Amino acid sequence: MSEQFIARGPTLAYRMLGGETIIMSAGDSTLFSLDEVGSFIWQKADGRTLDSIAADICEEYDVTPEVARRDAEEFVAALVSRGLLVLSQEQPVREKS
C-alpha cells in the first residue's frame, strides 16, 4: 500500500470536534467517529503515501516506525473498505489547509 496515495473520499462531510473527527457519508448519511489518532491519520490523508503518514505518526506519538506503519495500514484499509478513504496510483492534488 505504500506506493499508493491516500485521500479522503470525495462525497463526505466532516468536522473536527475537540480531538475527534465526525464524518458523514453523503450517500446514506451514515456517521463515523474517529478518535485522536484516527483523526490525525484522517487529516494527513490528503494525497500522501502510507509511509509518509506513518512517519508523521512517529513524530507526533511515541511509537516505533513498525507499529505506526502496521496500525496506519490497518486503519486506512478499514476506512477504504467503508468508502471513507480512497487509494490512487497517481498523487491527487492536495487540499489547501
C-alpha positions as CSV (number, residue, x, y, z in Angstrom):
1,M,0.0,0.0,0.0
2,S,3.0,2.4,0.5
3,E,3.2,3.2,-3.2
4,Q,-0.4,4.2,-3.3
5,F,-1.6,7.7,-2.4
6,I,-4.3,8.0,0.2
7,A,-7.0,10.7,0.1
8,R,-10.4,11.4,1.7
9,G,-13.4,10.3,-0.2
10,P,-15.0,13.0,-2.4
11,T,-18.6,12.7,-1.1
12,L,-18.1,13.1,2.6
13,A,-18.7,15.9,5.1
14,Y,-16.6,16.0,8.2
15,R,-15.9,18.2,11.2
16,M,-13.2,18.2,13.8
17,L,-14.7,18.4,17.3
18,G,-12.1,18.6,20.0
19,G,-9.7,15.7,19.4
20,E,-12.2,13.7,17.4
21,T,-13.5,13.8,13.8
22,I,-17.1,13.2,12.9
23,I,-17.6,12.0,9.2
24,M,-20.9,11.8,7.4
25,S,-21.3,9.8,4.2
26,A,-23.4,11.8,1.8
27,G,-24.7,8.7,0.1
28,D,-26.6,7.3,3.1
29,S,-26.0,9.8,5.9
30,T,-24.0,7.3,8.0
31,L,-22.0,8.9,10.7
32,F,-18.5,7.8,11.7
33,S,-16.4,9.0,14.7
34,L,-12.6,8.9,14.8
35,D,-10.6,9.1,17.9
36,E,-7.5,11.3,18.3
37,V,-5.1,9.1,16.4
38,G,-7.7,8.3,13.7
39,S,-8.3,12.0,13.3
40,F,-4.6,12.5,12.9
41,I,-4.4,10.0,10.1
42,W,-7.6,11.5,8.6
43,Q,-6.0,14.9,8.5
44,K,-2.9,13.5,6.8
45,A,-4.9,11.6,4.1
46,D,-4.5,14.4,1.6
47,G,-2.7,12.6,-1.1
48,R,0.3,11.3,0.9
49,T,1.6,7.8,0.9
50,L,1.2,5.4,3.9
51,D,4.9,5.6,4.6
52,S,4.7,9.4,4.8
53,I,1.7,9.2,7.2
54,A,3.4,6.6,9.3
55,A,6.5,8.9,9.6
56,D,4.2,11.7,10.7
57,I,2.7,9.4,13.4
58,C,6.1,8.6,14.7
59,E,6.9,12.4,15.0
60,E,3.6,13.1,16.8
61,Y,3.4,10.0,19.1
62,D,5.8,7.8,21.0
63,V,5.6,4.8,18.7
64,T,8.1,2.8,16.6
65,P,8.0,3.0,12.8
66,E,6.9,-0.6,12.5
67,V,4.0,-0.1,14.9
68,A,3.0,3.2,13.3
69,R,3.0,1.6,9.8
70,R,1.1,-1.5,10.8
71,D,-1.6,0.4,12.7
72,A,-1.9,3.0,10.0
73,E,-2.2,0.4,7.3
74,E,-4.9,-1.5,9.2
75,F,-6.8,1.8,9.9
76,V,-6.6,3.0,6.2
77,A,-7.7,-0.4,4.9
78,A,-10.8,-0.2,7.2
79,L,-11.7,3.3,6.0
80,V,-11.1,2.3,2.4
81,S,-13.5,-0.6,2.8
82,R,-16.2,1.8,4.0
83,G,-15.5,4.3,1.2
84,L,-14.2,7.0,3.5
85,L,-10.7,6.9,2.1
86,V,-9.6,6.2,-1.5
87,L,-6.3,4.8,-2.8
88,S,-4.8,6.0,-6.1
89,Q,-1.7,5.2,-8.2
90,E,-1.4,8.9,-9.0
91,Q,-0.9,11.6,-6.5
92,P,-4.1,13.7,-6.2
93,V,-3.9,17.5,-5.8
94,R,-3.7,18.2,-2.1
95,E,-6.4,20.2,-0.4
96,K,-5.4,23.6,1.0
97,S,-5.3,23.7,4.8
